[in-house]
């Protein structure tokens, strides 16, 4: 049968969707590019926060409409939404043909009259990036941030073995991948569920020893409370590991960090980023911040602004606090009005845009390696990313005056000629 898989949510969910696709292909099915050309439609849902839940429900209803028109024969819903809402969700949408929780691919196969397979197998979706893929090294989370429902949705930490991770990375390289983004709910605790201490650096050693020297390894999602100088130095000294770290701080005030149960103070946070820049001034640092957490007063928000000014992140994502049922923060007093949250978010992002512009200007006139992802030969330019831009969340590098022999997937030297707050413009450097 032809099966369409819509993957929603984070990059970790994308890996799950590719694993499901791998199981389906191994069982003899075909992955369709569009729902209109499929027999079966499957939504791998996200249930992290309210907007993600709404997006998942909307996607399910769209597939349901295709089924009513006779285009799809069956609809399946899998993933986090079912993990979180279970039987209540099934009662709300009784027309769904089959359901499966995250990673329960055996149930999907059984509902399609297919025999479940043994072993982990991935297959790229039509929406998967061609030269960059995500490598999930663990599932679940043992952190108990008071705003987060992930532990109740995905369970506790479960790390894959180093051997399993390395083999999967090698397979991705065989498929033509040039960049591997290592993901997990929190990379810093990798292996602690197995041997009581982090094995992240050991894993990085194994990946660098196994993969070709021209492969980029990018680390995403590091909890700041366990980012020490040893990890920063290991990343900075890597041959394939690029100097880019995604460290979500969530806030810049110790009182709010304590209410969030983040296990760190603002003083320790700023030390991490000062240390990173002391080791390598060109470290690309990305973070995530939340505004409007219960109890956040103007003094707390102002302190966060000062923190952001001092840390000088290259990139930042930010969002307002959402009250999520089942979390401690849901019932906290002193909830912040939505209008206040939105004003604070706008102020925070305006400040970060200034800082991003400042950081971007530091690289004008310099040469950086750029992974070419798209080529427009008619207009004479290409688009790609340097080590400073993570896929799908950061900006791009536009390369002008490209040579005819340039191919997608090439990594070339580009001299940066201009910079905007998020994107850069450059020309291929002379060899």
N, C-alpha and C positions, 0 to 999 in steps of 0.2 A: 504493500500500500504506500501511497504518497502521503507524507506526514509533514505538516507545517508546525514549527516550534517558534513561539514568540517568547523571547527572554526579556523579562522586566527586572528592574532593580540594579543592583551593584555588579561589579566585575566578578565577584565570587559566585553570584547566581549565573553569570554567563558561563563560567566553568562547568557548573552543574548542568546547564542546558547542553553544552557540548558533550558532556559525559552521557547524557540521555540520548543525544543524537548518535553517539558512537554505539550505544547498545542497540538502538533501532536499526542502524545500518548493518551491524553484525548479524542481526536477526533477519536480514533480507529486505528491509523497508528502504524507501527512498525519501530523502529530505527535500521537501518542496521549497521553492523560493518565495512563493506567495500563497496565502490561504485559498485564493480563487483556483489554484491549480492542484489543491490537495484533496485527499479523501478524509483525512483526520486533522483536526486542529488542536494543538496543545498550548496552553499558556503556563509558563513557569513564572509564578507570581512573586511579588514582593509585599511584605506586610509590615515593614519597619515603622513607618510613620503614616499619618492619615493621608497625605497626598499620594503616597505609594499605594495604599489600599484602594483609594478611589481610582487610580490609574488601572490597577489590576481588575477591579470590577468592571470598569468601562471596556477593557479589552475582552473580558469574558462575554459581555453582552454583545459586542461586535461579532464575535465568532458565533454566538448563538443565533444572531440574525442571519448569518450565512448558512447555518444549518437549517433554519426555517425556510430558506429559499431553495434548499435542496443542493446547495453547492458542497457543503460538508456533510459527511455521513455521521460522524461522531465528534464530540468535543471532550477533551480531558483538561482538568485543572490540577496542577501540581505545585509544590513548593511552599513557601513561607506563609502564604495566606491561609492555607489549610492547617499548617502547623499551629498557627495562632488561634484560628477561630473554629476549627474542627467541625463538629456536627451542626453548629449554628449556621455555618456557611452552607452546608449541604441542604439545610432546610430552606434557606433563602433562595437558592438556585437549584431546584430539584431536577431541572432538565439536563444537567451535566451527565454525561455517560459514564465517566470514571474519574476517580480522584486518587491522588497519591501524595504523600508527604515528601519533603525534601530528601533526595537521594534514594527514594524507594522506587527504583526503576523496575524492579521485579514486578511490582503491582501494575505498572504501565504495560509491560510486555505481556503479562497474563491477560489483561483486558483486551489486548490486540491479538490474542490467540497465538502468541509467540513464546518461545522457550527462553527464560532468563539465562544470561551468560555469566560466566565467572571472570573476574579480573576487570581492571579499570581500562576503559577505552574511550578516546575522545574523537570527535568529528567536527570540523568547523561548520558553523551555521552560515547562511548567506550574509548575516549581519556581522560576522566575526571579522576583525581586522586581518588583513592579509599578511603583514610583516611583523605584527605585534600580537602576542597572545598572553593571556593571564595564566599564571601557575599557582594554584591554590595549595598551600602546604599544610593547612589545618582547617578544621571545622569547629564551630561553636566558640564559646567564650566563658571564662570563669570570672571575668571582671563583673562587678556589680554596680556599674554607673547608674545612678538613681533615675535617669531619664530614659534608659535604654531597655528595650524589650527583647533584644537579641538572645540573651541566655535562655529565656523562656520559649523563644521561637525555635532556636537551633540547638539548644542543649549546651552541655559543658564542652570544654576544650578536648579535641581529638586530633592529635598530630599524625600526619602520614609519616612513614619511615623515610629516612634520607635516601635509601635505595629507590623507593617508589617515586619520590620527587625527581631524582636525577634521571631516572629512566623516562619519565614523562617529559622532562625538559629536552632530553636528547631526541625524543620523537618529534617534538615541536620544531626543533632545528632541522630535522630531516624533511619536514613539510615546508621549509623555506622561511621560517621565522628568523628575523634579525634582532628582535628585542623581546625579552621575556620579563613580564612584570610579575613579581612575586607578591601574592596577596594572601591575606588571612584576616580574621577579625582583629588580631593583634599579633604581628610577627614576632614581637620580642619574647613571647612566652612559648614559642615553638619548642616542643620536646619536653616541656616541664611536666606534662601529664604522664610521661613515660619514665623519665629518669630524675625528676625533681629539680632540674636546672635547665636553663635555656640552651638549645643546641643550634641557635640561629647562625652563629659564626661558623660552627662546624659544617652546617649545611652550605653556607656561602663558599667555604673552602672546597667542598665536594663539587659544587656547581662549576666553579672556576677551573678546577682540575679536569672536569669532564667535557665542558663545552668549548667549541672553537673560540679562538682569541678575538674574533671580530663580532661576537655576540654581545649585545648590551643586556645587562641584568639590572633591573630597576626595582627598588624596594618601596612598597606602599603599605600604609597603615601600621605605624609604630606607636605604641602607647608611650607617652613621654616619661612616665615614671620608671621605665626600665631602659631608657636610652642612655647608656654610659659612654665614657670616653673611649673604652675599648671598642665598642661598636662603631663609633664615629671614625676612629682611626682605621678600623678594618675596611669600612666603606671607602674612605679617602685613599687607601693604599691599593684598592682593587684594580686588577687589570681589565676585567670585564664589568665589574660592578661600577655603575656610574654614580657620580657624586650628587645624587638627588634623594631627598628624604621627605616622606609625607608623614608628618608628626602632628596629629590633631590635638591641639591644646584645649579646645572648647571654651576656655575663658582665660582671663589674665588677672583675676583677683582671687586671692587665697580663700576668702570667705565663701565665695561662690563655688570654687573648686572643691572645697570641703563638702558643701551641700550636694554637689554632684558625685561625691565619693570618687574623685579622680586620683586620690593618693599622692598628691604633689602640691607644692606651694608655688606661688608666682616667682619667688626668688630662684627656686631650683629650675623652673622652666626657662627663665632668661639665661641662666648659666649654661643650659644645654646648647642654646643657639649661639651664645658667645664662644663656647668651646668649639662648636662646629666651624664657625667662621675663622677662629684662630688657627685651626688645623688646615682649613682650606677656604680662603676668602671667596672662592667661586662656588662654594656649596649652593646648590639650588634647594631652597627650603619651602615646602608647602605646608599649610596648616588648615584646620577647620575651626571655626568659632561659632558659638551659639549665643544669641542675645535674648533677653527676656526670660531667663530662667527664674523660677519662683524665688522671691526675695531679692532680686537684682534691683538695687537702687541706683540713682544717678551717680553716686560716688563709686559704686562698683563698676559701672559702665565706663566712667571717666578713667578709672584705673586700667581697664582693659585697653582703652584707646592709647594710653601712655605705654602700655606693654607692647602693643603692636608697633608703635613708633620706634621703640628700642630694639625689638627683635628684627625688624626689617625683612619680613618674609618676601620671597620672590612671588609667591602665589598664595591666595587664600580663598577658600570657600566659606560662606557663612549662611546661616539660616536662623529663623526664629524658633523658639521653643514650642514644641507641640505636646499637649497633654496626652500621654498615651496610657490607656487603661492597662493595669497590671504592673505599672512602674511606681516606685516610691514617690516620684515627683508629681504624679497625677493628683495626689491628695494633699500636697504641700500647701501651706498658707501663703498669702502674699503673692498670688498670681498676678502677673504683669499684664495690663490691658494691651489688646492687639495693636491699637494705634501707637502706643509707646514702643512696642517691639519693632514695628515697621519703621518708625523714625530712627531708632537706634541702629537698625540694620542698614538703612541708607547712609547714616553718618559713618558707620564702620567701613562700608564698602567704598565710600568716597575717599576716606583716608588711605585705604589699601591701594586704590588706584594710583594715588600719588606715589606711594612707596614702590609699587610695581614699575611705574614709569622710571623712577630713579634707578632701580636695579637694572632695568632693561638698557638704559643709556650706558651703563658700565661696559657693555659688550659691543657697542658700536665701534667699528674699526678692527675688531678682533676676528680671528678665524675659529670656527667651531665645526665639529663633525655634525652632519645633518643626515638623517635617514629620510630618503625620498619616498613619499607615499603616493603622490598624484602628479601627473605630468600633463600640461596643456600645451601641446606643440604648436597649435594654431596661434595662441597668444604668446608663446615663447617663455613660459615660466613653469616652475614646479612648486609643489608644497611639501613640506616635511617638518621634522622636529629635531631639535638638538637634545642633548641630555637634560636641558632645562625645562623641557615641555613634556609632561606625561600625556599619554593618549586620552582623548575624549574629554579631558577636564581643563587642560591648559591651552595656550595659544599655539600658533604655527609659525614656521619660517617660510616666507615666500622667496624663492630663488629665481632671480631674473637672468636673462641672457644665457639660457641653458644650451649646452652642446647637444648635437643631434644624437649622439651615442648614449646619452644618459638614460638609465632604465629605472623603473620603479623598484624599490628594494635596495638600490645602491646607497652606500654611505659615503658622502663626499665632504671635502673641506669647503666651507662657505665663509666668505668675508662679509661680516655684517655691516650694512651701509646705513640702515635707519631702524628706528624702534618706535613702536606704539606701546601703550600700557600692557598689552597682552601678546601682540604679534611682533615679528621682526622681519626685515627685508634684507636680502643679501645677494651676493653674486658668487658663483663658483670660483674658488681661489685658483690661481695659476699653479700648475704642477711644476 
